[in-house]
Amino acid sequence: MQLIHAKSFEAFLQLEKGLSQATVCAYLQDLKKLQEFIEIQEINKGVSQLELKDLQLFITYLNELGLRVNSQARIISSLKAFFRFLIIEEIIIDDPSLLLSAPKSARTLPVVLSYEQIEKLTAAIDHSKKEGIRNRAIIEVLYACGLRVSELTNLKLSNTYFDIGYVKVRGKGNKERIIPIGEEAIKHLKFYIADRNKMSNIKSGSEDIVFLNRRGGQLTRNMIFIIIRELSKKAGIKQKVSPHTFRHTFATHLIEGGANLRVVQDLLGHKSIITTEIYTHLDMNYLKETINMFHPRNK
């Protein structure tokens, strides 16, 4: 994707600001995300024509996808540096980023786990117990696919396609979507399903449900919350972790890795609050390629 003024901005950051190559690359990646957002929202403006309201919508969009707070702050810094550069170069007269800030309400700021915290969570699981094998599969699927808790509890055996690396879920508005699932999650799901299929007390109506409790019934949303809360406590994680935390973490790790915003939105089955447009479904191979390339579990 070609970004107007990107080359000149890169030189400005390197020569006049004296930033490291890693920081320069991060700033340019942030501008690329802004360009993607302009295209997704069909904003009929060039980057240098944007107003404060456009930038606020961009940050709201990133927050809605679940991007972690410090990443939002870094992107705001990138935008401020870029528009300052445009002022210096006399490309624009007024700086639209002057009053730009991250959402203030703690309610709107998502908790996101680091990859090291994900590792601590999985290390806290007792794999010698049957529920441990199940709980590892739950964590891996949440992190690998960014599922809502209801999508996880309703996941069906008949909708797992391990041979081609996908699962099918039914999300909000009763809409189905197909999501790529990585090899690590598949491995632990297979371990669990092998045990699950030996259960002799599976209740009627739960035969096709993947995740079951010890009585053979479908796991509830509350039980998933309890499992994750207890694991977080055991792993020494101070933040308040919920199933939705893994959804935010999934999105953040993909975006920070360089994944296209629209692809992440599609993977989440997410309809933006900013627009009523229904996006066209992206090619499944492209979605799988994104997961394979940008998800930390696949590196």
Secondary structure, 3 states (H helix, E strand, C coil): CCCCCHHHHHHHHHHHCCCCHHHHHHHHHHHHHHHHHHHHCCCCCCHHHCCHHHHHHHHHHHHHHCCCHHHHHHHHHHHHHHHHHHHHCCCCCCCCCCCCCCCCCHHHCCCCCCHHHHHHHHHCCCCCCHHHHHHHHHHHHHHHHCCCHHHHHCCEHHHEECCCCEEEEECHHHCEEEEECCHHHHHHHHHHHHHHCCCCCCCCCCCCECCECCCCCECCHHHHHHHHHHHHHHHCCCCCCCHHHHHHHHHHHHHHHCCCHHHHHHHHCCCCCCCCCCCCCCCHHHHHHHHHHHCHHHC
